[in-house]
Amino acid sequence: TESSDRMRAMGKPVRDFWILNFDELLSTTEFPELMSRMLHKLESVYEYPVDIEFTYNQAIDRPAQLNLLQCRPLQTRGFGARVQIPETLPAEQILFQSQGGFMGGCIAQPIDRIILIDPSAYIQLSQQGKYDVARLVGKLNRQICNRDKDTTLLMGPGRWGTSTPSLGVPVRFSEISQMSVLCEISYPGGNLMPELSYGSHFFQDLVEEEIFYVALFCEKPDVVLHKHLLESRESLLRELLPDAQKYQNVVFVYDTCNQNLMLMADVLSQKLVCFFKTA
């Protein structure tokens, strides 16, 4: 019903939808027992929780086959010291704000630069144009020599790293590896939504590289995004990449080094805010 309602709201033909679930697999096969035994064995050998990739073949005429493809210790990051989020901030100081929807522990991080992919302009691009934008992000990423000194917030629509450009920006992890913060912005008008698995398609990479992750579901009442606070500023794209002029209305680069822009998040209260501090 929800899928039909969504198609109807988008003005598309309504049809029946098949919904895949794993109820039978989990309740009538030996898969849960096999997985449990394998994970316990691996964890005992590593002496640590593990992250795995696997395949499972439940054939009718022969025993089930579970294949382990990859295994490594599960990377985790502690909460860190609690951060006191300001209780009240003037709207004109808040770039974005959210209750939950982030990963990376408690943080109080100054932001020196913002790279923004404009959602409404991005969806108008051809598929090749979307791939071009991903490569531009990679070029900007390579210009960051020291991530600790030049803290960069990367913001864009949908899912970073998707293989389907209509769902987000199809970057490789090597093209965002120098970012300090990765932000996925929902854009319902273009069917672009953040990846709810927290960390997009690069979960382990983000954790290992300590890249903070934010998902902004702008349709939610507790999420604030004041993009106009950036739109009045000059973009540095043409200065940094003169050959990228074709996409100057899609990709924006803002210098906030001396603007007292601060990202703060507290895991226990699940509060997050990115705001311009007053002197």
N, C-alpha and C positions, 0 to 999 in steps of 0.2 A: 504493500500500500504506500509506504513512504517513497519508494522508487517511482511508482506511478504518479504520485502527487508531484514529485520533483520534475519529472518529464513534462507533466502538464503545465507546471509553473514556468518552465523554460520554453513553452510553445512547441514542444516536440511531440511526435506521435506516441500515444500511450500503448504499451504492449505488456504482455505477461513477462515477469522476471523470474528466473531461477535463482535461488539463493543456496549457495554451497555452505554446508556446515560439516563438522567432523564428529557428530554425535555417535554415529555407528562405529566409526574407527576407534573412538575412545571407550566405547562401552561393550563392544562385542568382539574385539580382536585382542591379540597379545601385544599390540604396540605400546600401551602404557607401561606394562611390565618390562618389556625389552628396554625402553628408554630409561626407566628407573634404574635397572641393573647397570646399564652402560654408564649413566651419569654418576652413579655412586662409585663405580669402579674407577672412572677417570678422576673424579674428585679425590679419591683416596690416594691415587698415584701422584697427582699434582700437589696434593695437600692444600687445595684451594678450589673454589668454584670455577667451573670452566664454561667457555662459550664454544658451541659446536655448530658445524654444518653437517647435514646428513641427508640421505635419501632413504625412502621406505617403499618397498614393493610388496603389496598384499595380493599375491597371485591366488587364483582359485584352486589350481591343481598342484601346488607345491607349497612348502613352508614359507612363511613371510621372511623377507630379507631386509635387514637394516644395515646400511652402509655408512660408516663414519668417513666424512670427507675432510674435515678440518677440525682441529681442537687447539685451543689456547686458553691460558688463564683469563678469567673474566675480569676485565679492567673496571675498577670502580674508583670513585672519587668521594672523599668524605664531605660532610656537610660544611666544615670550616666554622670559623667563629661567627656567631650571629651578627646580623647587620640591622641596625636601627633605621628603619625606613621612615622618612619624614611623614608625619600624620596628615598635614595639609600643605598643598603646594598650589600656587596660582596656575590656572589652566595654561596661561601663556608661557610657562616654564616647562611644561611637560611635553616631551616628544612622544613617548608612549608609556602606557601603564597597563598592568595586567594582574589578575589574581590567578596564580598558577601558570602552567604552560611553559615552564622553563626547566633546563637541566644544566647542572654544573656546580651545584653547591651554593653557598652564600658568597656574595660578591659585592665589592664596592670598587668599581673600575672606571677611571677616567677614559673618555673616548676622544681620540685625536683626529679621527677621520671616519666619514661615513660614505659607503658606496651603496647607492640605492638604484634598484631596477624598478622603474615605474610600472605598476601592474597594468594600468589601462593602455599604456603605449606598447607594452610587451605583447599583449594578446593580439594586437593588430599586425604583428610581424609575421612574415612567412616562416615556414619551418626552418629554412636556411638562415633567416634573420635571427631566429632564436638560438641557433647553434653559434652564429657569429657573436651574439651577446655573451654566451658562455665563454668563448675564447677571449673576449675582451676582459671579462672578469679575471681570467687566468693571467693576462698580461698585467693587469693592475696588481694582482696578487704577487707577481714576481718582482714588482717594484718595492715591496715592503722588505727592507733589509733586516730590520730588527723588530719582531712582533711585540716585544716587551716595551720598546720605546715608542713605536708608532702603532698604538692600539687602534684597530680598525673594526668597525661595525659594518657587516655586510647584510643588507636588507633586500628581499626580493619576494615575488609572488609564488605561492605554491610550494613545491618541494625542490629544494636544492639537491642536485645529483640525480634527478629522475632520468630514466632513459626515454621518456615520452615528453617532448618539449611542450605539448599542450597542457601538461600538469605542473610545469615549473621550469627552472633553468637547468639544462642538462650539462652541468659542470662535472669534471672529475675532481676527486679529492685534492689532487696535486694543484688544482687551480684555485683552491680556497684555503690551502694549508697554512697560510700566514695570517689569516684573519683571527681576531681575538674573540669576536662575537658573531654568531650566525643567526639571523632572524628570518623566519618564514612568515609571510603575511598572507592572510586569506583574501581572496578576491572573488566572491560568489558570482559576480557578473560574468567572469570568465571561467568559472568552474575550477578555480585554482585554490587549493586548500593545503595547509601545512600537513606534514606527515605526523600522524598521531602517535607513532611509535617513539617519539621524542628522540631527536637526533637524526631524523631524516634517514637517508640511505647510507650515512657515514657514522652510525652510532659508535662503534668501537674506535674509529679514527678520531672522532671528536673528543671522546673521553681520554684517549691516550695523549692527544695533543693539548688537552685542557682548553678546548674551544667552547665557550659558553653558548648555549642554544636557547633560543626563544621562539615560541610559536604564538603569533598574534591572530586570534580569531575575531576579526573586527566587528562581526555581527553580534557578538556577545555584549551584554550591557556593562560588564565590568572591565571591558577592554577599551583603552583610549589610544588613538593614534592621531597625532596632530602633524600630518605631513606638510602642512602649509608653513610650519616653522622652518622647514628646509627650503621650500620652493622660492622663498624670497632671497636666498643666498646664491652666490655665484658658483657654478659648477666648474671644477678644475679638469674635466675630462679632456677637452681639446688641448689644454696645456700639457697634460701628462701623456696623452696618446693623440697626437695630431691627426693620425690616419683614421681615427674613430669618429670623425665629424658626422658621418651618416647616422650614427646612433646617439647623437647628443640630446635627443628628446626622449631617450629610453634609459640610458645609463647616466647617472649623476654622481659626481664625487664632490663631497663637501669637506672643507678643512675646518675642524672644530677644536684644533689644538689649544687655542687661547680663548675658547668660549665657555670653559668650565662645564662641559657636558659630562654628566656622571651617570653610570648605570649601577643601580643598587638592587639586590635581590636577597631575600631571606627565606631559606627553605622551610623553617618551622611555621612561619606565618603565611608562607606561599605568596608573599607580596613582591612585586617587581615594579620598578619605575626607572625610566631614563629621562633625565631632566637637566635643564640648564641652571646651574647654581648661581645665585646672586653673590656679588662680591662681599 
